[in-house]
Amino acid sequence: MTIEPKIQMISLSPAAADVVRNMLKERNLDETHALRLYIAGRTCSGFQYGMALDKEVHENDSTFESQGLKLLVDEQSLPYMEGCLVDFIDDERGKGFLVENPNQAPACSCDGGTCGS
């Protein structure tokens, strides 16, 4: 008997959820829209994330709910995003979304733009 592993939910902090709700309201979008999260690339400093408001759920998307909002993640990004917390910061680091990813390996220290193996 094979037991499928339980996928840990991807969640939004209250601050991130407030920003997404404001974005939906400003664009006159309703609750049929979701926040799509995806891995946009990877550099030596870690994953690069993409986000978009999306109404279309694709066949291979996983759907989550957090803070009353719908989240979509494609099947290629999902294994790298399990357990992520999406936060919104406005501090000395800057202003914007911050993805706290427990799957992120420690970043290497690059010298001259190249990473050693």
N, C-alpha and C positions, 0 to 999 in steps of 0.2 A: 504494500500500500504506500503510495507516494503522497506526502502531505506538502501542499504548496506553502511556502513561507509567507507569513503575514507581512505585507508591505507597510512600513511605517508611514503615517500620514505626513504630508508636507503642510506646514502651517504658516499663518500670517500673525505677526504681532498686532496688538490693537492699533499701534501707530501706523503700520503699513496698511491695515484694513481701512482706517480713516482716510488715508491718501487715495486708495483705490476707489472708495465710495465717492470721494470728491471728484475724481477723474470721470467716473461714470456719470455723475450729476452734471458736470460741466459740459460733457459731450452729449447730454440728453439720451443716454443709453440706459436700458432697464436691466432687470435681474436675469434676463436671458443671456447676457454677456458674462464672460468669465475672464479671469486673469490667466493668460497662458504663460507658463514658465518653461524655459528650455536652456540647454547648454548650447551656447553660441560658438564656443571654441575653447581652446586650452593653450595657455602659455606657461612658461616656466614659473610664473607667479601664481598659477592656479586656473581654475575654470573661469570662463567668461560667460555671463548669464544674459539671456534675453527675456524680455517681458513684453506682452502686448495684450490689449483688450480684444477678445475674440468671441464671436457668437457661434462659430462652427466647431462642433465636436467631431473629430476624425475617428475613424474606426479603431485605430490603435492608440487612442488617447486614454489615459487614466484620469479619472475625475475625483477631486477631493473637495471637501467643504471645510472652510476655516473662517471663524469670525462672521459667519453668515454669508460668506462669499464663495463662489464656485471657482475652483482652480483646475486648470488643465495642464497635463504634462504628457509629451509624446513618449512613445516606447523606447526610443534611443536615449533620451535624457533621464528617464525614470531611475535606472539603476544608480546613476551618479547623484541623484537628488533626494533619495529616500532619507527621511528624517530632517530635511532642511527647515529652517525657520527663516522666513522673509521678514525683515525688519525695515523700518524707515528711520534714518538718522538725520539730525541737523545739529552738528557739533563741530569740534575742531578737525574732525576727519573729512568734513564736507556735508553735503546735503543730498540725500538720495536713498534708494533702496540698497539694503545690505543683506546678502544671503549668507547665513551661518550654516555651513555645510559640514556635517560630521564625517562625510566621506572624502573630504579634501585632504590629500597627502600634504605634509609640510612642504612649503615652497623652497626651491633651491636658491642659493645666492648666486646670481649670474655675474659674470665678469666679462664685460665687453659684449653683452648681448647673446652669449652662447652658454649653454648648460653642459656640464660634464656628466657622464654616466656613472 
